[in-house]
Amino acid sequence: MKFDILTLFPAMFEGPMTESILKRASDKGLIEIGLHNIRDWAFDKHATADDSPYGGGAGMVMKVEPLAGAIEAVKEKRPGSKVILTTPGGRPFTHQVAQELSREEGLIIICGRYEGVDERVRTLFVDDEISLGDFVLTGGEIAAMVIVDAVSRLVPAVLGHEESAQYDSFADGLLEYPQYTRPPEFRGEKVPDILLSGNHAEIAKWRRKEQIRRTLASRPELLDGIEWSKQDKKLLKELGLDPHLTKGTA
Ligand SMILES: C[S@@+](CC[C@H](N)C(=O)[O-])C[C@H]1O[C@@H](n2cnc3c(N)ncnc32)[C@H](O)[C@@H]1O
């Protein structure tokens, strides 16, 4: 998977993109992260990448020409890549969106700054618009880092077997069950006996039940539309839930 990030602040990516799992994945050639400074495509001697908005108003807007130059240059090298604009107006970034993007050949991610990008960037070049949530960041760099991170861990072989994404929250529609490690007791809080029992079938059953319980407590809307197995239906009953009313109402 190839990521190309168009930004005014490439130095921000040092660290998040060059440590731990992403570093290992890059070293192995499983992912490739290209950083491109949008200013390199500005055409005046001050490398201007922003200007005041037509119609007046606060702040500055990122100019279309440097972004057009950057996008076209990267697209020439990677014609199969999808162009993504980070914007609060985009579709919400979820596990499902990350999965969908992980199947792309490559992603070209535009990091906005100031009041955002000239609308013509969006209309002429953008294939998809992604929002991290209903809040406003100072720029698209952190959004791009989140997208690269979440998508990369879904690329085959990026995670080792022991770090497999298949048991993580959202992978099967539910939140993850509670996790514990040594010591068996801390400040009076004990690890549930079942996890120390060595009975793997019972542990699996406990974990599934905890997934449902936790999802119901924090994100009941996620239960809606889940296809329950026969075993799940039994667990739902034990939790006092009707398998047909998956919105979490008992
Ligand atoms: C200060 S914001 C611009 C906000 C814009 N004026 C608005 O009200 O929608 C600058 C840049 O940060 C990025 N950004 C801000 N919030 C974001 C979010 N929730 N999700 C994704 N990107 C975001 C976008 O790239 C945006 O162009």
The ligand as a Gaussian input file, in Angstrom:
#p B3LYP/6-31G(d) Opt

LIG

0 1
 C       -8.900000      24.719000      10.556000
 S       -9.377000      23.401000       9.506000
 C      -10.511000      24.187000       8.422000
 C      -11.904000      24.099000       8.885000
 C      -12.906000      24.668000       7.919000
 N      -12.818000      26.110000       7.882000
 C      -14.311000      24.269000       8.335000
 O      -14.946000      25.008000       9.085000
 O      -14.778000      23.193000       7.921000
 C       -7.965000      23.155000       8.516000
 C       -7.822000      21.769000       7.936000
 O       -7.753000      20.816000       8.981000
 C       -8.255000      19.567000       8.518000
 N       -9.330000      19.153000       9.442000
 C       -9.881000      19.896000      10.429000
 N      -10.809000      19.204000      11.104000
 C      -10.850000      17.968000      10.543000
 C      -11.615000      16.808000      10.794000
 N      -12.537000      16.766000      11.740000
 N      -11.376000      15.725000      10.034000
 C      -10.463000      15.752000       9.050000
 N       -9.699000      16.835000       8.762000
 C       -9.889000      17.936000       9.487000
 C       -8.748000      19.788000       7.095000
 O       -7.753000      19.361000       6.216000
 C       -8.932000      21.270000       7.045000
 O       -8.812000      21.785000       5.744000

